[in-house]
């Protein structure tokens, strides 16, 4: 397969979850991912678990990308974490603003992801490949689509190498975003994030929280299936599979799968695409 793909995991909370994720990773490695990323909780709340999972992935012979959020952090703490990641063999970061745990004030020496990207570049040169986030349907906290696009361009100019988008279910949203970014002079690869559909309740909750639009016809179809998990998964495979085909045809530079620490739906999509 010539198109690069990557997988995202979140750090497990229990030894049983860690063992289950180990099996999932082994199944997904058969697809020869370019890298596997690991998420980072609000305010660095999962840092220990994130770094442990990153170590496991590297030990399994794969390239790991650690999520790295900066809100509430100090330059000294970020500097120390960068040194730890470099010593672990990490060469790829997903640089994010991140969220503070509830009940905290803003705090910290970084207010935007662009501040973090610029700091990483100034501190480490080209030691890390830096990914940033992109929002084809607008970040939920942005003032307007134009303001969000400008914020994205600022992150890129601060020193990003490539971008991964929030998931979406409308290929036109991605294509328009890429076209508008190009008009601003942004020429780095913008990789679409893909969310397999395995159920409806969790998907609705995630999407409402992160601002990902679920088309009305999809909501109605999912609601119509009720608790029929097999039908939901078959529909999800067909719909998301078609989305992936449209994105590949439109020239997407790769696909980044949000696995939710499961392998079945992602592997089914890969098979659907003939990989």
N, C-alpha and C positions, 0 to 999 in steps of 0.2 A: 504494500500500500504506500503510495507516494505522499498522501496528505498527512501531515503530522497530527496526532491526537494526544490529548493529555487527560488525566483523571484527577478529580478533587475528592479528598477524604476529610473527615473531621476527627479529632482525637477521641478515641474511645474512653469511657469513664470507668470501666471495670476490666479486670483480667479476662473475663469471658468475652467482652466486647473486643478487646485487643486480639484475642485468638481468632475470633470470627473475622475481624478485619484482615488478619494475616492470610486467611484462606481466600477472602475476596480479592486481595491484591494479587495473590498468586494466579488466580483465574484471569484477572485483567491483564497481567503482564504478557500473556500470550498475544495480546494485540500490539505489543512493542510500542508502548507510549513514549513520547519524547520526554515527558517528565510527569511526576505526580505531585500535586500540591496538597498542603495540609492547612486547614483553617486555624484561626487564632481567635479566642474568645474576647468579649468586651473587656477593655482595659488590660489585656494580657492575661485574663483569668484562666486560660488553658495553656499558658506558655510551657509548663512542664510537660503536659501531654502532647502538645504540638511538637516540641523538640524531640521527645521520645519517639514519636511516630516518624518524624523525619529521619532520625538515626536508623530506625528499622528499615525504612525504604532504601537508604544508602547502603546498608549492610546487605540488602537483597540484590544489590548490583544495579539499582535504578537511580536516575537523577531525581532528586527531591527539591521542590520549591516550597520554602516556608512562607506562609502568610506573615506579614509583619505590620502591625498597626501602631500608630504613634500618639493618638490622643491620650493625654494624661501622662505622657512619658517625658523624661528629661534627656538632654543631649548625652549626659553621662550614661544613663541606662541604655539608651539606644546604641551608643558606642560599645558598651560591654556586650550587648546581645549580638551585635554584628561580628565582634571578635569570636564569640562562642560559635556562631553559625559557620563562620569561615573555617574555624578549627575542626568542625564536624565534617567539613567537605561540601557544604552547601555552596552552590554557585548561582542559584536562582532565587529571587525574592518576589513575592507579590506584595507590593507596597501600598498600604491602605491608610486612610485616616482612622477608621475604626470607630467604635462606640465606647463610651464610658459606662461602667456598671451603673444601674439606677441608684440615685441618691448622691452621686458625685457631682461636684461642680466641673467646670471646663478644665482648669488646671493644665499643667504641663507646658512645655516649650514649643510644641508643634500644634498648629491649628488646622492645617490642611495636608492632604497627601503630597501635594507639590513641595511643601516644606521638608517632608521626610525624604522624598526622592532627591532633592537638591543636597540634603545633608549626607545621604548615603554616597552620592557621587563625590562630594567634596572629601569625605572621610576615607573612601575605599577605592576611588578611581574606577577602573573597569573590572574589579574583582567579582562583581555580581551582575548578572543579567536581571534587569528590573522590569517586572510586569506591573501595570497599573490597571485599575478597573475602568470600564466604560459602560454607559447606560443608554442604550438605543432608545428607550422609552422614558428617559429622564430620571435622574436621581430623585427619590421621593422628597428630599429636603431642598432641592434646587428651586430658585425663584422662578425660572423659566427655562424652556429648552435651550434658548440662546445662551443664558448664563451657564447652564450645565455644560454646553459644548465648549464655551470659553474656559471653564474650569478644567475640562479634559485637556484642552490644548496647552494650558499652563503646566499641567502635570507632565505632559510629553516633553515640553521645552525644558523642564527641570532636569531631564536626563533619562526618561524611560526608554526601554528598548522595544517593548511590545505591550499590547493591551488584551485583556480578557473581558468580555461583556457579561453583564447580568443576563440571566436567561430571559427568553422571550419566545413567543409562539407566532410571531408575524415576521416573515422574512423581509417584507418591505421596510419595517422599522430599522432593521440592521443595515440594509442597503442604503437607505436615506442617511442614516447616521454616518456611515463610512464616506458617502459622497460629500456631506457637509464638513466632515473633519478634513477631507482632502482639500476642500476649498480654503480651509484655514492654514493650509500648508503642513498638515499632519500626515506624514507618509510612512509611519511605522505599521507593522502588521496588527490588525484588529481581529482577534480570534473570537468567534461567537461561542458563548456559553450555552450548553445544551442540558436541559432538565428532562430526564426520562419521566414518563407519567406511569406511576404504579398504584396510585390511589387518588381520591378526590379531596378528602377533608384536609390532609396535610398540605396538599398542593395549594388549595384555596388560602389556607392560613399563611403559608410562606409568601405567596404572591401578593396578598393584601399588605403584608408587612414590608415587602421590599419594592413595591411599586411595579411588579411585572404584570402586564395586562393579560388576562385570560379572555379570549374572544367570547362573546355572549353565546354563540352557537356551541362552543366547547363546554362552557359551564352547564348549559342545558343538557347536552349529551351526557356529560358525566353524572349530572343529577338524575337523569333518566335511568342510568344503570344501577342506581341505589347501591346495594352491598354486593353486587355481582363483580367480584374482583377480576375474574377471568376476562369479562367483557371490557372492563376499564383498561386492563393491560393490553388487550388486543387493539383497542381503539387508540391507546397512547402510542403503541408501537407504530401503527399506521400513520398517525398524525405527525408525530415527532420524526419518524423516518422520512416522510415527505418534506418536512421542514429542512432536515439535514441535506436532502438531495437538492433542494432549492438553493441552499447556502453554498454548497459545493459548486453548483452550476454558476452561481453569481461570483465565484472567485474567492471565497473565504480561504484564508491562508492556513486553516486548521480547524479543529473542533475540540472544545474543552468540555468534558462531561462531568456534571455534578452528580456523582454516583450515590450520594446519601449512604455511603458505606455498604452498598449492595452491588452485586455483579450482574444479576440476571437480566435486568432491563437494559443495562448498557451493552452487555454482550449481544442481546437480541437486536439492538439497533445496529451494532457493528455487522452482524450477519445480514440484516436487512439491506445494508449498504454494500454487501458483497465483499466485506473485508474478512 
